């Protein structure tokens, strides 16, 4: 069985990616970068693609194992596509979901309901020890609510309502979110490519 390192310490992402990988690539063992004593990868890219590749290639080189990385974020129309790649640290504190949501809601408090469109983006990169890599992108449109709803998910899930649904990602059962989310779309696309890419 091949081993694949998930290049993230975000517990929400790890759980979601491991769950999705078990559905789409059950023959591949998934471990977290947290099992290695490695420093965090500084995200210096200007795009989701650049940051996902940077994380995957850095962790792959450090572990000498194939690595899968996700860079994702929320792009809000009324903010000109921001927070985008800065989503995880939008409030100035990395990984503080409550603070990030509060900051974002404050910035769009004046925006009418009809103009609260947003796009959730996930780019997943795969890197192998022999220097090969690939990226895939998943997106889902929706809108930003005026207050959080739901206790599930992580990040901006409680304020993002995907198009065609009355629930936020935070209110959805994981099984439904795993069918429609930006990350699920990207993982569905990359999953069948992993085994051939690894020569399995």
Secondary structure, 3 states (H helix, E strand, C coil): CEEEEECCCCHHHHHHHHHHHHHHCCCEEEEEHHHCCCCCCCCCCCCHHHHHHHHHHHHHHHHCCEEEEEEEEEEEHHHCCCEHHHHHHCCCCCCCHHHHHHHHHHHCCCCCHHHCEEEEEEEEEEECCCCCEEEEEEEEEEEECCCCCCCCCCCCHHHEEECCCCCCCCCCCHHHHHHHCHHHHHHHHHHHHHHHHCCC
